[in-house]
Amino acid sequence: MTKKNIKEKNKNFDFKAIKDKTIKTLCDVKQWSKSYISTNILFMTFVITSLINAYLIRFFTVKNYFNVKPIVADFAVILIIGAFGYLFKPKHQFKYYFTWSVLFVLVCVVNSVYYANYLSFASFSLLKTSTQAVGVGDAIGSILEIKDLCYIYQIVAIIFVHSFLKKKKYYDKVAKIEIGKVRAVNTFIVGIIFIGLFISMLTSKDISRLGKQWNRDSVVMEFGIYTYQINDLVSTLKAELNPLFGYDESAKEFREYFDTKEDTSTINKYTNMFEGKSVIAIHAESIQNFVLDASFNGIDVAPNLKRLASEGLYFSNFYSQESVGTSSDTEFTYSSSLMPSTSGTVFMNYFDRDYRTTQKFFKEKGYYVFSMHGNNCSFWNRETTHISLGYDRFYCHTKDYKIDETIGLGLSDKSFFRQSIPIIKQIDKENKNFYGTMIMLTNHTPFTDIDEVSDYKVTKKYQKLNEETGLTEEVEAPYLEGTTIGSYFKSVNYADEALGQLLEDLDKEGILDDTVIIIYGDHDNKLKKSEYNKYYNYVPETDSYLKKDDEGYTNVDYYFYELNRKVPLIIWSKDKKLKTEVTEVMGMIDVQPTLGNMFGFKNEYALGNDIFSVDENIVVFPSGNWLTNKMYYSQSKDEGKLLDENETVSLDYIKNNNEYAEKLIALSNDVIIYDMIKKHEEAQELLSEVE
């Protein structure tokens, strides 16, 4: 036998051995897999259904379909939680996995509904505000969709599998071979391995966002829904404990910020313009800017607001900066020039802090300060928080009004305004000056009751050739009738009529002669993009909608939607026809410094700016997104949109604004949580006494 033959023989022998070993290994794996699957059916049902639901919630919300990181993170969390089920005897494991299935389904359903309404994810810090859901039950019902309930299949699936296994005496068979502690440890270790794999995929920016938690979209997009919810629980508990820990570092940053903050305020043509005048601030529920330019068949939706905007100071690039507290957040940011809390809401969680509010400044000037609302006095804890903000009296609901006409959540705006006139007249009679806030209500989502009281038509008339007569005739297409956005326009029209009547009645009583009217939209209407598509892309001739490739199609994409959320801010006085449109971008925290310049007061702890004293302003949103005259930047997308395609910005411009946004949110949150203003002033007083 030659060397060549011997070599060939050895080669063949080695290959056969490897082949046999491989086949044996595969058979062992197959046998092990078969054995594992057949004795872990309930556990695997729990894992698979939980993972599918975690994917579905991202599919329906943030829509990052192909990101592997959140899948790995959710899988790791599910494995670790599922591992503890093995510590129970097989016949009792169903109770454990069923309980967690119910909790996971609740997480998905609540976040699905919440995201549809607020474009964000729910938080444990909102538990104190959960009672508010009772007051907006109709609104929740109106946004509940079939997709919000699809997650319930997990509960059905695990019950079905359990019933099937029970009939097959599965649990008795498994009990004979299962060593629970061993399976628990092994499953837990696999979960830890996946956590390690997940951590290796993270960037420093991902970790930073997880720690800060305020950009919830980003956390869910990168970490998955279950990791987000666990981290949110930790953040909520941390927020509750924060007043006890971490104060020194936050106090240092607070002092450094305000010690080095440049005073941008200047004397301008609006300085002290309205000093000594009374004020009525109207909190206009869910009014957005675009309605001022909207009309149907030549009839304006909001003619009174449109007139006031043309006669007064109209801030046409003004944005609310509300978070989960919606209307209450706006009341707070408007009053204090601080951002909303990143955990819970100020009105429910931090109402007992000392804030330097507009109401308190007017009170120091000798004004009588009051607020009015047709809803329940306790809604958003207003009855308590309004006193904390500096109001002398809160007129509300059945305590001060006869509920003679109800629309939506409570007393109609027309009845509310009508019944408020005698109260304001008496206040004006008894006080030299007053500052009053009137909170509107009728235009609150879901806008379902408006058809009963409004005859405003949201149809579209157009000219059509009558083929029989050969003449052109006017035809009316349904357009927005029967749609949610159509009901919104009708509701806005009703609110505008109520506002017009209020001003007319105030004028008859002589109150407008020396009173400044401030009107601000508290937040956007929370309608979905699909509703705007109906408004912008309707074709009356065919009663259909334009498609993306059609000429004239308006693409209601992410940036269009976000930029369209701006709300009106109007400052109007009967004796001063200002007739000025302010186009500089402006946020709710800029209102107090701007009013302070006009009425003669200043808050040294304000985070906003007098809009007439800055060359370029920046609006920071609670999500970390920001807006300037040049661009809108999205933290979750990590990208921005130039507002003028001919404009360019540098990477440093984006970097600096990102850093500023993060610092502003963190600083404002520290002021709220640690009651920083009160403690700082107490320390200053103590130093003065020592000196």
C-alpha positions, 0 to 999 in steps of 0.5 A: 500500500502506498503512502497515498493510499494510507493517507486517503484511508486515514482521511476517510476514517476521520471524516466518518468519525466526525460525521458519526459524532455530529449525527449523534450530537444532533440526535442528542440535541433533538432528543433533548429539545423534544424532551425540554419542549414536552416538559416545559409547555406552559413556560414556553407558552408564557415566554412566546406570548409575552414576547409577541405582545412586547413586539406588538406594542412597539409595532403599533406605537414607535414602529421600530419593527426590525430593531433587535435590541428591544427583542433581546431585552424583552426576552431576557426579562421574560426569561428571568421572571419566568425562571422563578415559576420553576420554584413552584410545583408543576401543578401550581406553576399556572397560577404564577405564569397566569398572574404575570401574563395578566400583568404583562397584558395590562402593561401592553393595553394601558400603554397602547391606549395611553400612547394613542392619546398622549404619544408617550408611554404610561408611568407608575408615577401617574398612579396618583393621577389615575383618579382623573381617568374617572372624569374622562371616561368617555374620552378613554372609551372613544380612543379605545380600539380593537388593537388595544385589546389584541394583547388579551389573547395571551391570557386566553392562550395560557388558560387554554394550554393549562386546561389542555395540559390538565386533561392530559395529566401533564403536571403529574408526569412532569412532577416525576422528572422535574427538578424545579431548582435546577431548571430555575437556576439554568433559566435564570443564567440563560436570562443573565447571558441575554442581558449581557448580550444586550448590554454589549449592544448598547451605546452610551446615549442609550444608557443615558436615556435609560437613566433619565427616563424622560424620553420614553419613546427612545427607552421603549425603542431600544430597551423594550416595553418590559425593561421600560416599565421596570426602569420606570418603577425604579425611577418612580421610587427614586423620585419619591426618595430623591428629597432625601438623597442627592440634594447637595449635587442638585443644589450645587448645579442650581446655584451655578446655573442661576449665578452664571445665567445671563440676564437677557431681559431688556427695556423694550417698547412693551416694557410696563405697557400694561402695568396697573391693568386688570387681567383675565387669562383664558385657558382655551382647552385644546385650541390649536393655531391652524383652526384660526385659518380654517373655514368651511364653505366660507364660514370661519371656524373661529372668527372671534379668535381670528379677530382678536389675533389680528387686533392684539399681539398674536404669537403664531409660533407658540407651543405648549410644553405639557407632559402627562399632566396635560392641562395641569402641566400647562397651568403650571408652566404658564404660571411658574416658567418651569418645565413639567415634572419628569415623574408624575405631575406637579398638581398631584405629586408636588403641589406643596412646593414653593414656586414663584408664580405669576399669580403671586407676583400680581398678589404682591402688587395688590391684585385680587387673584382668582380662578374659575372652572366648570369642572369638578373642583377636585379634578387635577387636585386644582382645589388644593394646588390653585391655593398653592399657586397663589390664587385667593379663591377658586370658583368651581362646579356645583360650589359656585355654578348651577350645572344647567347645561352639560357638554362633555366633561361638565358645564358648557362654556357658554353657561360657564361664561354667562354665570361668571360675569356677575362674579367678575363684576362683583370682584371688579367692584370690590377691588382696584385690580384683579387677575383671573384665570378662566378655564374652558372645558367644552372643547375637551376630547372626545368632542362627542356631545357637540352635535347636539348643540352645534349647527356648524357644518363641516361639509364642502360645497363645490361646483358640478356639471349637471349632465341632464341640464348642462348647467353648473350647480352647487353640490355639497359633499359630506367632507368631515361630517361624522369624523372625529376631526369634524366634531373637533371643528364644531367644538372649536366653533362653539367655544369661539362663540362662547368666547365672543359672547364673554367679551361682549358681556364683559364690555357691556359691564365696562370691565374691558375698559381697563382689562387685558385679555390673555388667551392661550391654548393649553395643548393640542387636540390629541387627534391622530394623523389619520384624522388630519389626512381627512382634513388635508387630502379630501376630494369632494368630487369623488368623496375620497382622499388623495394618495401619496403620489397624487398632485396636491397631497399633504403628507402628514408625517412625524414632523408635520404633525409635531410642528402643527401642534402649536397653539395660539397665544393672544394678548389683547386690550380694548384700548391698545390696537397692537396689531402685531404678529410675533413669529419667533418660536416660543414656549409656555415657559416664556409666557411669565417673563414676557408678561412680567416685562409688560406688567412690571414684575420679574421672576429671577428663577424663571427658565423661560425668556421675555420673547422681546429680549432674545435674538433666537429662542429655543423651545424645549419639550419634556421629551427632550425634543427642541425647536428653534426658528431653524430646525425641529430636533427629535431625540427619539429619532436622533435627527432633525428637520430644517424648517428652511431647506436653504438654511444650514446648521452645524453639528455644534449647533445641534450638540449645544442645543441637545445639551441645553435641552437636557440641562433645562429639563434636569434643572427644572425637575430638581427645582420641583422635587427638592423644593429648591427655590424655598431652600435656596431662599432660606439659606440666603436669609440664614447667611444674611442673619449671620453676616 
